[in-house]
Amino acid sequence: MRRLLARFVGDECGATAIEYCLIAAGISIVIVTAVNGVGSALNTKFSDVSSSLK
């Protein structure tokens, strides 16, 4: 039982997977924020063009 517990504590495969998931989540949050900002800016530009054409 002690060997099993020591092997479980020493195994770092799960920790590496969690680290990669956290990195991917951080990158996706940055991408969503950037796309949202660009979308708002484009919406404003298209509104300005639309009002200029009218």
N, C-alpha and C positions, 0 to 999 in steps of 0.2 A: 504494500500500500504506500509506503514511504517513497519507493522508487517511482511509482506511478505519479504521485503528487509532484515529485521533483522534476520528472519529465514534462509534466503539464506546465509547471511554472517556467521551465527553461525554454519551452517552445515559443518562438517569436513569429511564426508564420501569420497568425491572426493579427498581431500588432501591425505588421507590415501592410496587410490588407486594409486595416482600419485607417492607417496613415494615408494610403492611396485614395481611399474614399473621401477623407477629409480634404485632401488636395483637390480632388475632382469637384467636390461640393463648393469649395472656395472659388475655383475657376468658373463654375457655372453661375454663381451669384454675380461675379464681376461681369460676365457676358450678358446676363439678363439686365443688369443695371445699365450697361452701355447701350444695349439695343433699345431699352425703354427711353433713355435720353435722346438717342438719335431719332426715335419715332416721334417724340414730342416736338423736337426741332423741325422735323419734316412736316408735321401737321401744321405748325405755325407758318412755315413757308408756303405750303399749298393754300392755306387760308388767305394769306396776303396776296398771292397770285390770283386767287379766285375773286377776291374783293376788287383787285385792280382791273380785272377783265370786265367786271360788271359796271 
